[in-house]
Amino acid sequence: MESELKMTENKMSEVARLFNKKLGEKFQVKVDNRVYDCSFEEYGFNSYDAFDNPYLSFDAFILQELLTGTAVILND
């Protein structure tokens, strides 16, 4: 029986491209009247000035807001 766990290729560059960004490129995201500095990285999504909380990943919340259209990337 073949293992159910299979590795797939990293999709972060494709996610960045959806937003016309490159991996490592910094940009600003507006969420609920707050602005965060962010970037798409090979390892995932990074927000540089979101709340520091060891129990929650605000990076994941901001990425979710971007993907669902409730957050916007501000123009440079």
C-alpha positions as CSV (number, residue, x, y, z in Angstrom):
1,M,0.0,0.0,0.0
2,E,1.4,3.4,-1.0
3,S,1.9,6.0,1.6
4,E,-0.9,8.7,1.8
5,L,1.6,11.4,2.6
6,K,3.2,12.9,-0.5
7,M,5.3,16.0,-0.8
8,T,4.2,18.6,-3.2
9,E,6.0,21.6,-4.6
10,N,6.0,24.9,-2.8
11,K,3.2,27.2,-4.0
12,M,4.2,30.4,-2.3
13,S,5.6,32.0,-5.5
14,E,2.3,31.3,-7.2
15,V,0.4,32.9,-4.3
16,A,2.6,35.9,-4.4
17,R,2.0,36.1,-8.2
18,L,-1.8,36.2,-7.6
19,F,-1.2,39.5,-5.9
20,N,1.4,40.8,-8.4
21,K,4.2,40.4,-5.9
22,K,7.5,38.5,-5.8
23,L,8.8,36.4,-2.9
24,G,10.6,38.7,-0.5
25,E,9.0,41.9,-1.8
26,K,7.6,44.0,1.0
27,F,4.2,45.7,0.7
28,Q,1.5,47.1,2.9
29,V,-1.8,45.5,3.7
30,K,-4.8,47.3,5.1
31,V,-7.0,45.2,7.4
32,D,-9.8,46.8,9.5
33,N,-8.3,50.3,9.3
34,R,-4.9,49.1,10.3
35,V,-1.9,48.9,8.0
36,Y,0.7,46.1,8.2
37,D,4.1,45.6,6.4
38,C,4.0,42.2,4.9
39,S,5.8,39.9,2.4
40,F,5.3,36.5,0.8
41,E,8.3,34.3,1.5
42,E,9.2,30.8,0.4
43,Y,8.3,29.5,3.9
44,G,4.9,31.3,4.0
45,F,3.4,34.8,4.6
46,N,5.1,37.3,7.0
47,S,3.7,40.4,8.7
48,Y,6.4,42.5,10.3
49,D,4.4,44.7,12.6
50,A,1.4,42.6,13.5
51,F,0.7,41.7,17.2
52,D,3.3,39.5,18.8
53,N,1.3,36.6,20.4
54,P,2.8,33.2,21.0
55,Y,-0.7,31.6,20.8
56,L,-2.0,33.1,17.6
57,S,-0.5,33.5,14.1
58,F,-1.6,36.9,12.9
59,D,0.3,36.2,9.7
60,A,-2.3,33.5,9.0
61,F,-5.2,35.8,9.8
62,I,-3.9,38.6,7.5
63,L,-3.2,36.1,4.7
64,Q,-6.7,34.7,5.1
65,E,-8.1,38.3,4.9
66,L,-6.2,38.8,1.6
67,L,-7.3,35.6,0.1
68,T,-11.0,36.2,1.0
69,G,-10.9,39.8,-0.2
70,T,-11.5,41.5,3.1
71,A,-8.0,43.0,3.2
72,V,-6.3,45.0,0.4
73,I,-2.8,45.6,-0.6
74,L,-2.1,49.3,-0.7
75,N,-0.5,50.9,-3.8
76,D,3.1,52.0,-3.4
